[in-house]
Amino acid sequence: MLNWETISSPNLEIKDIKKTIRDSEVHLSWFWSKEIDFVYIYKAVADQVCPINELNEADLKLYTREEYKANQGYIGRMDSIGRYAYRIFPCQKQDGKLIVYRQENEQNLIYVSGSKARVYFSITYKNKLFQPKKRVKMSIMTELPLDKELLVYVKKRGGVPVSVDDGTVYPFVRDFPSGKTLSPEIEINKDEYIRIFFSNGKKSAEMYELIPE
């Protein structure tokens, strides 16, 4: 069980966190008060950060001043895709017990973006002789399984859509497993064109990269 206490002085706070990302590692450094010998490090997916009062010891990693000096900071692995939060809590030993200070400002919080999963798409058209329609085949290849609601296709008359708002939006009806998925062939008018986009734009772009083949 964690022994939380209100932080008694701003001089004990963790602040000035800096990050450096190299290959699959993130290197963190911060201001570490001389009165603090330990910190607890909390890592979570950026949109799943727990409130302080819901954290338990299993969520945290104890890190000593000696480890910090030896590594010239803290080194963590960036082996996941997406955006992550690191929060660092100062600790002190008092009467043989480790006290964790409830630092609730955001000076002890930093966000780090990992690698993005690539999502490739291709769209091919096949004209029908003497017909006002053409056939369209859409192919999606993804490194990770995708929820069908993450992607949409947009249809536009007279040119290729340039954004999710540039035409009529259509949902996909099935989730995408990792690997290649061929969507059922559809028919559109000869003067219409299709493009695939993320349905929620910037949020998905933090985790995925959408690449035309």
C-alpha positions in Angstrom: 0.0 0.0 0.0 1.3 3.4 -0.9 1.8 6.1 1.8 0.6 9.2 0.1 1.2 12.6 1.7 0.6 16.2 0.5 3.9 17.7 -0.7 5.2 20.0 2.0 7.3 22.3 -0.1 7.6 23.3 -3.8 11.4 22.7 -3.3 10.6 18.9 -3.2 8.8 18.9 -6.5 9.9 17.1 -9.7 10.1 19.6 -12.5 11.9 20.6 -15.8 11.4 17.1 -17.3 13.2 16.7 -20.6 13.0 13.9 -23.1 15.3 12.5 -25.9 14.1 9.7 -28.1 16.7 7.4 -29.8 15.5 4.4 -31.8 13.3 2.4 -29.5 14.4 4.2 -26.2 13.3 7.3 -24.4 15.7 9.1 -22.1 14.2 11.3 -19.4 16.0 13.8 -17.2 14.6 16.2 -14.6 15.3 18.5 -11.7 15.8 16.3 -8.6 15.9 18.0 -5.2 18.8 17.1 -2.9 16.2 16.2 -0.2 14.7 13.5 -2.4 16.4 10.1 -2.7 13.7 8.1 -4.5 11.0 8.7 -7.1 8.1 6.6 -8.4 7.7 6.6 -12.2 4.2 6.0 -13.6 3.8 5.2 -17.3 0.4 5.0 -19.1 -1.2 5.3 -22.5 -1.9 9.1 -22.9 -5.7 8.9 -22.9 -5.8 6.3 -20.0 -3.9 8.1 -17.3 -5.3 7.2 -13.9 -6.1 9.9 -11.2 -3.5 9.9 -8.4 -5.9 8.4 -5.9 -6.5 5.3 -8.1 -2.8 4.4 -8.4 -1.3 1.5 -6.6 2.2 0.2 -6.1 1.9 -2.2 -9.1 1.4 0.8 -11.4 4.6 2.5 -10.4 8.4 1.8 -10.7 10.7 2.8 -7.9 13.8 4.6 -9.1 16.7 5.7 -6.9 19.1 8.7 -7.2 22.0 6.2 -7.7 20.2 4.7 -10.7 19.6 8.1 -12.1 23.2 9.1 -11.8 24.4 5.9 -13.3 22.1 6.2 -16.3 22.3 10.0 -16.5 18.5 10.0 -16.2 15.9 7.3 -16.8 15.9 5.1 -19.8 12.6 3.4 -20.9 11.8 1.3 -23.9 9.5 2.7 -26.7 8.3 -0.8 -27.7 4.7 0.3 -28.1 2.8 2.3 -30.7 1.0 5.5 -29.8 1.4 8.4 -27.3 2.4 7.7 -23.6 2.5 9.8 -20.4 5.2 9.6 -17.8 4.5 11.0 -14.3 7.2 11.2 -11.7 6.4 11.4 -8.0 9.1 12.4 -5.3 9.5 10.1 -2.3 11.3 10.2 1.0 12.1 7.6 3.7 10.5 8.6 7.1 10.7 6.3 10.1 11.5 3.4 7.9 8.5 4.0 5.6 8.6 5.3 2.1 6.4 8.4 1.8 5.1 9.3 -1.7 4.3 13.0 -2.3 1.1 13.8 -4.0 2.5 16.2 -6.6 -0.6 17.2 -8.5 0.6 19.9 -10.8 1.8 19.0 -14.3 5.5 19.8 -13.8 6.1 16.2 -13.1 4.2 15.0 -16.2 5.5 14.6 -19.8 4.1 13.0 -23.0 6.1 10.9 -25.3 5.1 9.7 -28.8 6.2 6.2 -29.9 6.3 4.8 -33.4 3.2 4.9 -35.6 1.6 1.8 -37.0 1.5 2.0 -40.8 -1.8 1.6 -42.7 -1.5 1.2 -46.5 -4.4 1.6 -48.8 -4.9 1.2 -52.6 -7.9 2.1 -54.8 -8.2 0.7 -58.3 -10.8 1.6 -60.9 -12.1 -0.6 -63.8 -14.3 1.1 -66.4 -17.2 -0.8 -67.9 -17.5 -0.4 -71.7 -20.4 1.7 -72.8 -21.6 2.0 -69.2 -22.0 5.1 -67.1 -20.6 3.2 -64.1 -17.1 2.0 -63.1 -16.0 -0.6 -60.6 -13.9 0.2 -57.6 -11.6 -2.1 -55.5 -10.3 -0.9 -52.2 -7.4 -2.7 -50.4 -6.3 -2.0 -46.8 -3.0 -3.4 -45.4 -2.4 -2.7 -41.7 0.4 -3.7 -39.2 -2.1 -3.9 -36.3 -5.8 -4.9 -36.2 -8.0 -1.8 -36.8 -11.6 -1.1 -35.7 -13.8 -0.4 -38.7 -14.8 2.9 -37.2 -11.3 4.3 -37.5 -11.5 4.5 -41.3 -14.0 5.8 -43.8 -14.0 6.3 -47.5 -15.1 9.5 -49.2 -16.7 9.8 -52.6 -16.6 12.9 -54.7 -17.7 13.9 -58.2 -15.2 15.5 -60.5 -12.0 14.8 -58.6 -10.3 12.9 -55.8 -11.3 14.0 -52.3 -8.7 15.9 -50.4 -10.1 15.6 -46.9 -12.7 13.7 -44.9 -15.1 16.7 -45.4 -14.6 16.9 -49.2 -17.4 14.7 -50.4 -19.8 12.0 -49.2 -18.6 9.9 -46.3 -19.2 6.2 -46.1 -18.3 3.8 -43.2 -16.7 0.4 -43.5 -18.8 -2.5 -42.3 -16.1 -4.9 -41.0 -13.0 -4.6 -38.7 -9.6 -4.9 -40.3 -7.3 -7.7 -39.1 -3.6 -7.3 -39.4 -2.4 -8.0 -42.9 -4.2 -7.3 -46.2 -8.0 -6.9 -46.5 -9.8 -6.5 -49.8 -13.2 -4.8 -49.5 -16.1 -5.9 -51.6 -16.1 -4.3 -55.0 -18.5 -1.4 -55.4 -19.8 0.6 -58.4 -19.7 4.4 -58.7 -20.4 6.8 -61.6 -17.5 7.4 -64.1 -17.0 11.0 -62.9 -16.7 10.0 -59.2 -13.5 9.2 -57.2 -12.8 7.7 -53.8 -10.2 8.3 -51.1 -9.7 6.7 -47.7 -9.3 8.8 -44.5 -9.2 8.5 -40.7 -12.6 9.2 -39.4 -11.3 11.1 -36.4 -8.3 12.8 -38.0 -5.7 14.1 -35.6 -6.5 11.5 -32.8 -5.8 8.5 -35.1 -2.8 10.3 -36.7 -1.1 10.2 -33.3 -1.0 6.4 -33.5 -1.3 5.5 -37.2 0.2 6.6 -40.5 -2.1 6.3 -43.5 -0.1 5.7 -46.7 -1.4 5.4 -50.3 0.2 2.5 -52.2 
